[in-house]
């Protein structure tokens, strides 16, 4: 039974494609922000260690993935598309 589910080649539905695009864009933005923090820190006289920047990136990306793929997030987006905007 497990091999049937694992071997399935079903096309992705539009929500999966949109989530993949969103997560890819957010990951790119986070990488860009983390990369630019080091030069801004040097300019401002604040020392950011590479370890701290990597730790920040490691903490940001999984929380973003969890927030985007949580069932309550999709319910909140659906509720906010209504006029009341109450989750």
N, C-alpha and C positions, 0 to 999 in steps of 0.2 A: 504494500500500500504506500509506503514511504517513497519507494522508487518511482511510483507513478506520479506523485506530486513533485518530486525533485526533477524528473525528466520532462516535465511539461513545458512546452514552448508557446505560451500564450502571449499575445501582444500586450504591451502596457496600455492601461487606460489613460485618458487625458489627465486625471488627477495625479497619477504616478509620474507622468512626464513633467507636469507643472512642479511637483515637489522636487524632482531631480534638478530641474533648472533653478528653482529657488535656492536649494541647498548649495548648488555649485556657485551661484552668484554670491551668496553670503560668505562662503568659504573664501572666494577670491577677494571680497571686500575685507574680511578679517586679515588675510595675508597681507594685503596692501597696507592696512592700518598698522599692523605689527611691524612691518618692514620700515614704515616711515616714522615710527615712534623713536627709533634709535637716533636718526639725524636730528629730530626735534629735541630730543633729550640733550644731545651734545650742544646744540645751539642755546638751549635754555640753561645749560650748566647742571643738568640733572643726569646722573649716571644710571642708565638702565642696563642691567646685565643681560646677556643673551639668555641665561637660564630663566630669568624672570619673564622675558618676552615669550619664550617657548612655553612656559607654564601658563601664561595668559592665553595663548593660542589654544593650548590643550584643554583649558577650562571652558573657553568660549564655544568651540565648535560642537562638542557633544551636547551642551545645553541647548544650542540652537536646533540641532537635529531632533532632540527630544521634544522641544516646544512645537516644532512644525509638524511632527508626526503623531502628536498626542491626539486621542479622540476628542478630548474636551476643546482643543484648539479649533478643530473643524466645526464643532457645534457652535463655538463662539463666533466664528466667521459667518456661519449660516444665520445665526441670530442677529448679527450686526448688519446683514444685508436687508433685514426688515426695518421698518420705520422706528421701532421701539429701541433697537440696539441693546437688548438685555440678554445676557447669556443664560 
